[in-house]
Amino acid sequence: MDRSGFVALLDRLAAAWNAGDARGAAACFAPKVDYRDPRRYSFERRRELEPFFEPGPNGHSVEWHRLLFDVEAQAGLVEYTYVGQHRYHGAAVIEVGRDDLIRSWREWQHLDDTRSWAEYVAGPTE
């Protein structure tokens, strides 16, 4: 996969999440996947992601802020804002398999219901 393929894959993932299409979002991941927040949850199969990706009563959305991709390593990084029941700002390290699907997704995110992405990355205020 090249960088444009990685961007297209993440654009497809964002479009599915933003549309509330849990099955479409899960389809961006390999059948056997390592999807985790190292401190909170872990999934090993695509089929486990579908219920996890279901939107809450008010829906959900994701916005990518920065996408980096190392073609040689077939690995990338995305900074994002996810809004569901709460707003989270975070980053994920992503590995892509030979099938051009996400085989590993490790995310770290911070709950921040009050600040925009720009305010968040600007750092704490006094």
CNS distance restraints for C-alpha pairs under 8 A (distance, minus, plus):
assign (resid   1 and name CA) (resid   5 and name CA) 5.69 0.50 0.50
assign (resid   1 and name CA) (resid   6 and name CA) 6.68 0.50 0.50
assign (resid   1 and name CA) (resid  71 and name CA) 6.74 0.50 0.50
assign (resid   1 and name CA) (resid  74 and name CA) 6.99 0.50 0.50
assign (resid   1 and name CA) (resid 100 and name CA) 6.46 0.50 0.50
assign (resid   2 and name CA) (resid   6 and name CA) 6.40 0.50 0.50
assign (resid   2 and name CA) (resid  71 and name CA) 5.70 0.50 0.50
assign (resid   3 and name CA) (resid   7 and name CA) 6.22 0.50 0.50
assign (resid   3 and name CA) (resid  68 and name CA) 7.98 0.50 0.50
assign (resid   3 and name CA) (resid  69 and name CA) 5.80 0.50 0.50
assign (resid   3 and name CA) (resid  70 and name CA) 7.67 0.50 0.50
assign (resid   3 and name CA) (resid  71 and name CA) 6.72 0.50 0.50
assign (resid   4 and name CA) (resid   8 and name CA) 6.11 0.50 0.50
assign (resid   5 and name CA) (resid   9 and name CA) 6.12 0.50 0.50
assign (resid   6 and name CA) (resid  10 and name CA) 6.28 0.50 0.50
assign (resid   6 and name CA) (resid  69 and name CA) 7.16 0.50 0.50
assign (resid   7 and name CA) (resid  11 and name CA) 5.97 0.50 0.50
assign (resid   7 and name CA) (resid  67 and name CA) 7.33 0.50 0.50
assign (resid   8 and name CA) (resid  12 and name CA) 6.10 0.50 0.50
assign (resid   9 and name CA) (resid  13 and name CA) 6.26 0.50 0.50
assign (resid   9 and name CA) (resid  28 and name CA) 6.93 0.50 0.50
assign (resid   9 and name CA) (resid 101 and name CA) 7.77 0.50 0.50
assign (resid  10 and name CA) (resid  14 and name CA) 6.06 0.50 0.50
assign (resid  11 and name CA) (resid  15 and name CA) 6.06 0.50 0.50
assign (resid  12 and name CA) (resid  16 and name CA) 6.25 0.50 0.50
assign (resid  12 and name CA) (resid  25 and name CA) 7.65 0.50 0.50
assign (resid  12 and name CA) (resid  28 and name CA) 7.58 0.50 0.50
assign (resid  13 and name CA) (resid  17 and name CA) 6.24 0.50 0.50
assign (resid  13 and name CA) (resid  24 and name CA) 7.40 0.50 0.50
assign (resid  13 and name CA) (resid  25 and name CA) 5.08 0.50 0.50
assign (resid  13 and name CA) (resid  28 and name CA) 6.20 0.50 0.50
assign (resid  14 and name CA) (resid  18 and name CA) 5.91 0.50 0.50
assign (resid  14 and name CA) (resid  25 and name CA) 7.60 0.50 0.50
assign (resid  14 and name CA) (resid  61 and name CA) 7.67 0.50 0.50
assign (resid  14 and name CA) (resid  62 and name CA) 6.01 0.50 0.50
assign (resid  14 and name CA) (resid  63 and name CA) 7.11 0.50 0.50
assign (resid  14 and name CA) (resid  64 and name CA) 7.99 0.50 0.50
assign (resid  15 and name CA) (resid  19 and name CA) 6.07 0.50 0.50
assign (resid  16 and name CA) (resid  20 and name CA) 6.18 0.50 0.50
assign (resid  16 and name CA) (resid  21 and name CA) 4.87 0.50 0.50
assign (resid  16 and name CA) (resid  22 and name CA) 6.85 0.50 0.50
assign (resid  16 and name CA) (resid  24 and name CA) 5.42 0.50 0.50
assign (resid  16 and name CA) (resid  25 and name CA) 5.03 0.50 0.50
assign (resid  17 and name CA) (resid  21 and name CA) 5.81 0.50 0.50
assign (resid  17 and name CA) (resid  22 and name CA) 6.60 0.50 0.50
assign (resid  17 and name CA) (resid  24 and name CA) 7.91 0.50 0.50
assign (resid  17 and name CA) (resid  25 and name CA) 5.91 0.50 0.50
assign (resid  17 and name CA) (resid  53 and name CA) 7.44 0.50 0.50
assign (resid  17 and name CA) (resid  55 and name CA) 7.99 0.50 0.50
assign (resid  17 and name CA) (resid  60 and name CA) 6.97 0.50 0.50
assign (resid  17 and name CA) (resid  61 and name CA) 6.07 0.50 0.50
assign (resid  17 and name CA) (resid  62 and name CA) 6.80 0.50 0.50
assign (resid  18 and name CA) (resid  60 and name CA) 6.22 0.50 0.50
assign (resid  18 and name CA) (resid  61 and name CA) 4.53 0.50 0.50
assign (resid  18 and name CA) (resid  62 and name CA) 6.37 0.50 0.50
assign (resid  19 and name CA) (resid  61 and name CA) 7.95 0.50 0.50
assign (resid  20 and name CA) (resid  54 and name CA) 6.73 0.50 0.50
assign (resid  20 and name CA) (resid  55 and name CA) 5.68 0.50 0.50
assign (resid  20 and name CA) (resid  59 and name CA) 6.54 0.50 0.50
assign (resid  20 and name CA) (resid  60 and name CA) 6.89 0.50 0.50
assign (resid  21 and name CA) (resid  25 and name CA) 6.22 0.50 0.50
assign (resid  21 and name CA) (resid  54 and name CA) 7.36 0.50 0.50
assign (resid  22 and name CA) (resid  26 and name CA) 6.10 0.50 0.50
assign (resid  22 and name CA) (resid  49 and name CA) 7.93 0.50 0.50
assign (resid  22 and name CA) (resid  50 and name CA) 5.18 0.50 0.50
assign (resid  22 and name CA) (resid  51 and name CA) 7.17 0.50 0.50
assign (resid  22 and name CA) (resid  53 and name CA) 4.95 0.50 0.50
assign (resid  22 and name CA) (resid  54 and name CA) 5.14 0.50 0.50
assign (resid  22 and name CA) (resid  55 and name CA) 7.54 0.50 0.50
assign (resid  23 and name CA) (resid  27 and name CA) 6.14 0.50 0.50
assign (resid  23 and name CA) (resid  50 and name CA) 5.58 0.50 0.50
assign (resid  24 and name CA) (resid  28 and name CA) 7.04 0.50 0.50
assign (resid  25 and name CA) (resid  29 and name CA) 7.74 0.50 0.50
assign (resid  25 and name CA) (resid  50 and name CA) 7.69 0.50 0.50
assign (resid  25 and name CA) (resid  53 and name CA) 7.27 0.50 0.50
assign (resid  26 and name CA) (resid  46 and name CA) 5.97 0.50 0.50
assign (resid  26 and name CA) (resid  47 and name CA) 7.46 0.50 0.50
assign (resid  26 and name CA) (resid  49 and name CA) 5.87 0.50 0.50
assign (resid  26 and name CA) (resid  50 and name CA) 5.70 0.50 0.50
assign (resid  26 and name CA) (resid  53 and name CA) 7.48 0.50 0.50
assign (resid  27 and name CA) (resid  46 and name CA) 7.47 0.50 0.50
assign (resid  28 and name CA) (resid 101 and name CA) 5.57 0.50 0.50
assign (resid  28 and name CA) (resid 102 and name CA) 6.24 0.50 0.50
assign (resid  29 and name CA) (resid  33 and name CA) 6.73 0.50 0.50
assign (resid  29 and name CA) (resid  46 and name CA) 6.26 0.50 0.50
assign (resid  29 and name CA) (resid 101 and name CA) 5.08 0.50 0.50
assign (resid  29 and name CA) (resid 102 and name CA) 4.45 0.50 0.50
assign (resid  29 and name CA) (resid 103 and name CA) 6.10 0.50 0.50
assign (resid  30 and name CA) (resid  45 and name CA) 7.88 0.50 0.50
assign (resid  30 and name CA) (resid  46 and name CA) 6.39 0.50 0.50
assign (resid  30 and name CA) (resid  97 and name CA) 7.64 0.50 0.50
assign (resid  30 and name CA) (resid  99 and name CA) 7.77 0.50 0.50
assign (resid  30 and name CA) (resid 101 and name CA) 5.28 0.50 0.50
assign (resid  30 and name CA) (resid 102 and name CA) 5.66 0.50 0.50
assign (resid  30 and name CA) (resid 103 and name CA) 5.26 0.50 0.50
assign (resid  31 and name CA) (resid  45 and name CA) 5.63 0.50 0.50
assign (resid  31 and name CA) (resid  46 and name CA) 4.80 0.50 0.50
assign (resid  31 and name CA) (resid  47 and name CA) 7.43 0.50 0.50
assign (resid  32 and name CA) (resid  44 and name CA) 5.91 0.50 0.50
assign (resid  32 and name CA) (resid  45 and name CA) 4.78 0.50 0.50
assign (resid  32 and name CA) (resid  46 and name CA) 6.28 0.50 0.50
assign (resid  32 and name CA) (resid 103 and name CA) 6.95 0.50 0.50
assign (resid  33 and name CA) (resid  43 and name CA) 7.18 0.50 0.50
assign (resid  33 and name CA) (resid  44 and name CA) 4.93 0.50 0.50
assign (resid  33 and name CA) (resid  45 and name CA) 5.40 0.50 0.50
assign (resid  33 and name CA) (resid  46 and name CA) 6.43 0.50 0.50
assign (resid  33 and name CA) (resid 102 and name CA) 7.34 0.50 0.50
assign (resid  33 and name CA) (resid 103 and name CA) 4.69 0.50 0.50
assign (resid  33 and name CA) (resid 104 and name CA) 5.73 0.50 0.50
assign (resid  33 and name CA) (resid 105 and name CA) 7.99 0.50 0.50
assign (resid  34 and name CA) (resid  42 and name CA) 7.23 0.50 0.50
assign (resid  34 and name CA) (resid  43 and name CA) 6.07 0.50 0.50
assign (resid  34 and name CA) (resid  44 and name CA) 5.07 0.50 0.50
assign (resid  34 and name CA) (resid  45 and name CA) 7.59 0.50 0.50
assign (resid  34 and name CA) (resid 103 and name CA) 6.22 0.50 0.50
assign (resid  34 and name CA) (resid 104 and name CA) 4.62 0.50 0.50
assign (resid  34 and name CA) (resid 105 and name CA) 6.20 0.50 0.50
assign (resid  34 and name CA) (resid 106 and name CA) 7.76 0.50 0.50
assign (resid  35 and name CA) (resid  42 and name CA) 5.69 0.50 0.50
assign (resid  35 and name CA) (resid  43 and name CA) 5.15 0.50 0.50
assign (resid  35 and name CA) (resid  44 and name CA) 6.53 0.50 0.50
assign (resid  35 and name CA) (resid 103 and name CA) 7.97 0.50 0.50
assign (resid  35 and name CA) (resid 104 and name CA) 5.74 0.50 0.50
assign (resid  35 and name CA) (resid 105 and name CA) 4.67 0.50 0.50
assign (resid  35 and name CA) (resid 106 and name CA) 5.95 0.50 0.50
assign (resid  36 and name CA) (resid  40 and name CA) 7.59 0.50 0.50
assign (resid  36 and name CA) (resid  41 and name CA) 5.49 0.50 0.50
assign (resid  36 and name CA) (resid  42 and name CA) 4.21 0.50 0.50
assign (resid  36 and name CA) (resid  43 and name CA) 6.28 0.50 0.50
assign (resid  36 and name CA) (resid 105 and name CA) 6.33 0.50 0.50
assign (resid  36 and name CA) (resid 106 and name CA) 5.05 0.50 0.50
assign (resid  36 and name CA) (resid 107 and name CA) 6.38 0.50 0.50
assign (resid  37 and name CA) (resid  41 and name CA) 5.40 0.50 0.50
assign (resid  37 and name CA) (resid  42 and name CA) 6.51 0.50 0.50
assign (resid  37 and name CA) (resid 106 and name CA) 5.75 0.50 0.50
assign (resid  37 and name CA) (resid 107 and name CA) 5.05 0.50 0.50
assign (resid  37 and name CA) (resid 108 and name CA) 5.97 0.50 0.50
assign (resid  38 and name CA) (resid  42 and name CA) 7.35 0.50 0.50
assign (resid  38 and name CA) (resid 106 and name CA) 7.13 0.50 0.50
assign (resid  38 and name CA) (resid 107 and name CA) 7.56 0.50 0.50
assign (resid  38 and name CA) (resid 108 and name CA) 7.70 0.50 0.50
assign (resid  43 and name CA) (resid  48 and name CA) 6.32 0.50 0.50
assign (resid  43 and name CA) (resid  49 and name CA) 6.97 0.50 0.50
assign (resid  44 and name CA) (resid  48 and name CA) 7.29 0.50 0.50
assign (resid  45 and name CA) (resid  49 and name CA) 7.00 0.50 0.50
assign (resid  46 and name CA) (resid  50 and name CA) 7.05 0.50 0.50
assign (resid  47 and name CA) (resid  51 and name CA) 7.95 0.50 0.50
assign (resid  48 and name CA) (resid  52 and name CA) 6.91 0.50 0.50
assign (resid  49 and name CA) (resid  53 and name CA) 5.92 0.50 0.50
assign (resid  50 and name CA) (resid  54 and name CA) 6.43 0.50 0.50
assign (resid  55 and name CA) (resid  59 and name CA) 4.85 0.50 0.50
assign (resid  55 and name CA) (resid  60 and name CA) 5.59 0.50 0.50
assign (resid  55 and name CA) (resid  84 and name CA) 7.27 0.50 0.50
assign (resid  56 and name CA) (resid  60 and name CA) 6.84 0.50 0.50
assign (resid  56 and name CA) (resid  84 and name CA) 6.65 0.50 0.50
assign (resid  56 and name CA) (resid  85 and name CA) 6.89 0.50 0.50
assign (resid  58 and name CA) (resid  84 and name CA) 7.13 0.50 0.50
assign (resid  58 and name CA) (resid  85 and name CA) 7.42 0.50 0.50
assign (resid  59 and name CA) (resid  84 and name CA) 6.22 0.50 0.50
assign (resid  60 and name CA) (resid  82 and name CA) 7.35 0.50 0.50
assign (resid  60 and name CA) (resid  83 and name CA) 5.41 0.50 0.50
assign (resid  60 and name CA) (resid  84 and name CA) 4.29 0.50 0.50
assign (resid  60 and name CA) (resid  85 and name CA) 7.70 0.50 0.50
assign (resid  61 and name CA) (resid  82 and name CA) 5.76 0.50 0.50
assign (resid  61 and name CA) (resid  83 and name CA) 5.25 0.50 0.50
assign (resid  61 and name CA) (resid  84 and name CA) 6.65 0.50 0.50
assign (resid  62 and name CA) (resid  80 and name CA) 6.85 0.50 0.50
assign (resid  62 and name CA) (resid  81 and name CA) 5.66 0.50 0.50
assign (resid  62 and name CA) (resid  82 and name CA) 4.39 0.50 0.50
assign (resid  62 and name CA) (resid  83 and name CA) 6.33 0.50 0.50
assign (resid  63 and name CA) (resid  80 and name CA) 5.52 0.50 0.50
assign (resid  63 and name CA) (resid  81 and name CA) 5.32 0.50 0.50
assign (resid  63 and name CA) (resid  82 and name CA) 6.58 0.50 0.50
assign (resid  64 and name CA) (resid  78 and name CA) 6.65 0.50 0.50
assign (resid  64 and name CA) (resid  79 and name CA) 5.95 0.50 0.50
assign (resid  64 and name CA) (resid  80 and name CA) 4.42 0.50 0.50
assign (resid  64 and name CA) (resid  81 and name CA) 6.68 0.50 0.50
assign (resid  65 and name CA) (resid  78 and name CA) 7.21 0.50 0.50
assign (resid  65 and name CA) (resid  79 and name CA) 5.34 0.50 0.50
assign (resid  65 and name CA) (resid  80 and name CA) 5.33 0.50 0.50
assign (resid  65 and name CA) (resid  81 and name CA) 7.62 0.50 0.50
assign (resid  66 and name CA) (resid  77 and name CA) 7.80 0.50 0.50
assign (resid  66 and name CA) (resid  78 and name CA) 5.47 0.50 0.50
assign (resid  66 and name CA) (resid  79 and name CA) 5.16 0.50 0.50
assign (resid  66 and name CA) (resid  80 and name CA) 7.28 0.50 0.50
assign (resid  67 and name CA) (resid  76 and name CA) 7.18 0.50 0.50
assign (resid  67 and name CA) (resid  77 and name CA) 5.76 0.50 0.50
assign (resid  67 and name CA) (resid  78 and name CA) 4.60 0.50 0.50
assign (resid  67 and name CA) (resid  79 and name CA) 6.79 0.50 0.50
assign (resid  68 and name CA) (resid  76 and name CA) 5.28 0.50 0.50
assign (resid  68 and name CA) (resid  77 and name CA) 5.11 0.50 0.50
assign (resid  68 and name CA) (resid  78 and name CA) 6.49 0.50 0.50
assign (resid  69 and name CA) (resid  74 and name CA) 7.23 0.50 0.50
assign (resid  69 and name CA) (resid  75 and name CA) 5.88 0.50 0.50
assign (resid  69 and name CA) (resid  76 and name CA) 4.08 0.50 0.50
assign (resid  69 and name CA) (resid  77 and name CA) 6.50 0.50 0.50
assign (resid  70 and name CA) (resid  74 and name CA) 5.75 0.50 0.50
assign (resid  70 and name CA) (resid  75 and name CA) 5.47 0.50 0.50
assign (resid  70 and name CA) (resid  76 and name CA) 5.94 0.50 0.50
assign (resid  71 and name CA) (resid  75 and name CA) 6.98 0.50 0.50
assign (resid  74 and name CA) (resid  95 and name CA) 5.96 0.50 0.50
assign (resid  74 and name CA) (resid  96 and name CA) 5.57 0.50 0.50
assign (resid  74 and name CA) (resid  97 and name CA) 7.48 0.50 0.50
assign (resid  75 and name CA) (resid  93 and name CA) 7.28 0.50 0.50
assign (resid  75 and name CA) (resid  94 and name CA) 5.47 0.50 0.50
assign (resid  75 and name CA) (resid  95 and name CA) 4.30 0.50 0.50
assign (resid  75 and name CA) (resid  96 and name CA) 6.10 0.50 0.50
assign (resid  76 and name CA) (resid  93 and name CA) 5.88 0.50 0.50
assign (resid  76 and name CA) (resid  94 and name CA) 5.06 0.50 0.50
assign (resid  76 and name CA) (resid  95 and name CA) 6.42 0.50 0.50
assign (resid  77 and name CA) (resid  91 and name CA) 6.96 0.50 0.50
assign (resid  77 and name CA) (resid  92 and name CA) 5.64 0.50 0.50
assign (resid  77 and name CA) (resid  93 and name CA) 4.68 0.50 0.50
assign (resid  77 and name CA) (resid  94 and name CA) 5.94 0.50 0.50
assign (resid  78 and name CA) (resid  91 and name CA) 5.47 0.50 0.50
assign (resid  78 and name CA) (resid  92 and name CA) 5.41 0.50 0.50
assign (resid  78 and name CA) (resid  93 and name CA) 6.84 0.50 0.50
assign (resid  78 and name CA) (resid  94 and name CA) 7.88 0.50 0.50
assign (resid  79 and name CA) (resid  89 and name CA) 7.64 0.50 0.50
assign (resid  79 and name CA) (resid  90 and name CA) 5.70 0.50 0.50
assign (resid  79 and name CA) (resid  91 and name CA) 4.25 0.50 0.50
assign (resid  79 and name CA) (resid  92 and name CA) 6.64 0.50 0.50
assign (resid  80 and name CA) (resid  89 and name CA) 5.81 0.50 0.50
assign (resid  80 and name CA) (resid  90 and name CA) 5.41 0.50 0.50
assign (resid  80 and name CA) (resid  91 and name CA) 6.04 0.50 0.50
assign (resid  81 and name CA) (resid  87 and name CA) 6.96 0.50 0.50
assign (resid  81 and name CA) (resid  88 and name CA) 5.61 0.50 0.50
assign (resid  81 and name CA) (resid  89 and name CA) 4.46 0.50 0.50
assign (resid  81 and name CA) (resid  90 and name CA) 6.36 0.50 0.50
assign (resid  81 and name CA) (resid 117 and name CA) 6.81 0.50 0.50
assign (resid  82 and name CA) (resid  87 and name CA) 5.73 0.50 0.50
assign (resid  82 and name CA) (resid  88 and name CA) 5.15 0.50 0.50
assign (resid  82 and name CA) (resid  89 and name CA) 6.45 0.50 0.50
assign (resid  83 and name CA) (resid  87 and name CA) 4.34 0.50 0.50
assign (resid  83 and name CA) (resid  88 and name CA) 6.31 0.50 0.50
assign (resid  86 and name CA) (resid 111 and name CA) 6.92 0.50 0.50
assign (resid  86 and name CA) (resid 112 and name CA) 7.45 0.50 0.50
assign (resid  86 and name CA) (resid 113 and name CA) 5.89 0.50 0.50
assign (resid  87 and name CA) (resid 111 and name CA) 5.94 0.50 0.50
assign (resid  87 and name CA) (resid 112 and name CA) 5.52 0.50 0.50
assign (resid  87 and name CA) (resid 113 and name CA) 4.90 0.50 0.50
assign (resid  87 and name CA) (resid 114 and name CA) 7.97 0.50 0.50
assign (resid  88 and name CA) (resid 109 and name CA) 5.95 0.50 0.50
assign (resid  88 and name CA) (resid 110 and name CA) 5.27 0.50 0.50
assign (resid  88 and name CA) (resid 111 and name CA) 4.53 0.50 0.50
assign (resid  88 and name CA) (resid 112 and name CA) 5.65 0.50 0.50
assign (resid  88 and name CA) (resid 113 and name CA) 7.32 0.50 0.50
assign (resid  89 and name CA) (resid 109 and name CA) 5.48 0.50 0.50
assign (resid  89 and name CA) (resid 110 and name CA) 5.39 0.50 0.50
assign (resid  89 and name CA) (resid 111 and name CA) 6.71 0.50 0.50
assign (resid  89 and name CA) (resid 112 and name CA) 6.95 0.50 0.50
assign (resid  89 and name CA) (resid 117 and name CA) 6.83 0.50 0.50
assign (resid  89 and name CA) (resid 120 and name CA) 7.66 0.50 0.50
assign (resid  90 and name CA) (resid 107 and name CA) 6.98 0.50 0.50
assign (resid  90 and name CA) (resid 108 and name CA) 5.52 0.50 0.50
assign (resid  90 and name CA) (resid 109 and name CA) 3.85 0.50 0.50
assign (resid  90 and name CA) (resid 110 and name CA) 6.08 0.50 0.50
assign (resid  91 and name CA) (resid 107 and name CA) 5.64 0.50 0.50
assign (resid  91 and name CA) (resid 108 and name CA) 5.60 0.50 0.50
assign (resid  91 and name CA) (resid 109 and name CA) 6.39 0.50 0.50
assign (resid  92 and name CA) (resid 105 and name CA) 6.29 0.50 0.50
assign (resid  92 and name CA) (resid 106 and name CA) 5.27 0.50 0.50
assign (resid  92 and name CA) (resid 107 and name CA) 4.05 0.50 0.50
assign (resid  92 and name CA) (resid 108 and name CA) 6.37 0.50 0.50
assign (resid  93 and name CA) (resid 104 and name CA) 7.76 0.50 0.50
assign (resid  93 and name CA) (resid 105 and name CA) 5.77 0.50 0.50
assign (resid  93 and name CA) (resid 106 and name CA) 5.26 0.50 0.50
assign (resid  93 and name CA) (resid 107 and name CA) 6.49 0.50 0.50
assign (resid  94 and name CA) (resid 102 and name CA) 6.80 0.50 0.50
assign (resid  94 and name CA) (resid 103 and name CA) 7.63 0.50 0.50
assign (resid  94 and name CA) (resid 104 and name CA) 5.47 0.50 0.50
assign (resid  94 and name CA) (resid 105 and name CA) 4.67 0.50 0.50
assign (resid  94 and name CA) (resid 106 and name CA) 6.65 0.50 0.50
assign (resid  95 and name CA) (resid 102 and name CA) 5.92 0.50 0.50
assign (resid  95 and name CA) (resid 103 and name CA) 5.72 0.50 0.50
assign (resid  95 and name CA) (resid 104 and name CA) 4.93 0.50 0.50
assign (resid  95 and name CA) (resid 105 and name CA) 6.71 0.50 0.50
assign (resid  96 and name CA) (resid 100 and name CA) 5.87 0.50 0.50
assign (resid  96 and name CA) (resid 101 and name CA) 5.53 0.50 0.50
assign (resid  96 and name CA) (resid 102 and name CA) 4.53 0.50 0.50
assign (resid  96 and name CA) (resid 103 and name CA) 5.41 0.50 0.50
assign (resid  96 and name CA) (resid 104 and name CA) 6.98 0.50 0.50
assign (resid  97 and name CA) (resid 101 and name CA) 5.67 0.50 0.50
assign (resid  97 and name CA) (resid 102 and name CA) 6.26 0.50 0.50
assign (resid  97 and name CA) (resid 103 and name CA) 5.65 0.50 0.50
assign (resid 112 and name CA) (resid 120 and name CA) 7.98 0.50 0.50
assign (resid 115 and name CA) (resid 119 and name CA) 5.53 0.50 0.50
assign (resid 115 and name CA) (resid 120 and name CA) 5.80 0.50 0.50
assign (resid 116 and name CA) (resid 120 and name CA) 6.03 0.50 0.50
assign (resid 117 and name CA) (resid 121 and name CA) 6.17 0.50 0.50
assign (resid 118 and name CA) (resid 122 and name CA) 6.14 0.50 0.50
assign (resid 119 and name CA) (resid 123 and name CA) 6.85 0.50 0.50
assign (resid 120 and name CA) (resid 124 and name CA) 7.50 0.50 0.50
